[in-house]
Amino acid sequence: MKSVESEKSYSLGKFQERRFLVSRYDIKKLLSVILIIIPYIIFNIFTKGRFMESSNILSILVHAVVPAFVAWGFCFIFTSGIMDLSIGAIMILACIVSGILAIKIGYFGLILGGILVSFALEYINLKCMIKTKIPSWVFGLGMAMIYEAIGALYGASQLKLGKQVVSLGVTARKLGSIPWIIIVLALGLIMAYIIFNRTSIGFDIRAVGSNREVAKMMGVDVTKAIIRGGLVGSVFIGLASAINESYAGRVMPTTGLNSIALIFIHLAVYLLAQAFEQIFNLTVAVIISSVIVESLFNILTILGVPSGTWQQVAVGACVIVCGVLAQRHYKGVVK
């Protein structure tokens, strides 16, 4: 009789503990939402209502789409411990091929070109990183220079012919405009959430990123997990490239590792999403973070801050702050 009563008491205690944890989690989420909303209200007052105008909010959301897709790509690539710094250069080549195919075969070519180039180059990177055992960030820097050179050579050849590198004109531009870009964002969130949280791919890369040795003991094929995760991430990078090309209509190759600067905002989004991960699911936090980061640059523009040097200072500061927030609960050496 006592054992039955004690078992009931234990179960009741566990239920109350779970309910307390759930309520505390809900309170943290609510406080986070309030802390996010308050700056928007302050900025709106400071800008005399311009910041919260529906057209401006919609503009922020549109500009947040590409960083969100790239950050989802980072979720699958970086989570397993791979720091590939050539992604910016990959995006430039993906935009070029995406634009060329879009002119030839329309939207199918736009999306296919972005995904195929990103998929192929990321696969080469991952295989070489694993085979050579060179630190991923070092290898990524080297490959960034190679990919930049390829893009620059193609650009120079087009300029010699008196042509632009790629110019869509009015071809395949709807993907980067409302409402299609918002629909694509919603579909991207669903796809990222399911793959990252509900498939073996997401489980394996999280296990590998947490502790490779433990992951091996659990039966996870580390090499296979890294490659699978990286290839899924490359699809999101390819989609980001296609959307960006459709929105901008053109692409400009760069050299001197300037392609790395192109992913700084996306990196800030990913790091801030990591900071929110204990409150929101990482894939959902990516959208929240992307909107927050884009809002920062939007308010700087409204306040008349030059888009050159001072906004670059803001980018650097944003990356550092987001990095600090992302690692504040991490105990140990940060790689």
PyMOL commands that set and color helices and strands:
alter all, ss='L'
color gray80, all
select helices_A, chain A and resi 2-46+54-63+65-78+87-105+107-132+136-160+174-176+180-198+200-210+212-217+222-248+258-262+264-276+282-302+309-326
alter helices_A, ss='H'
color red, helices_A
deselect
rebuild
show_as cartoon
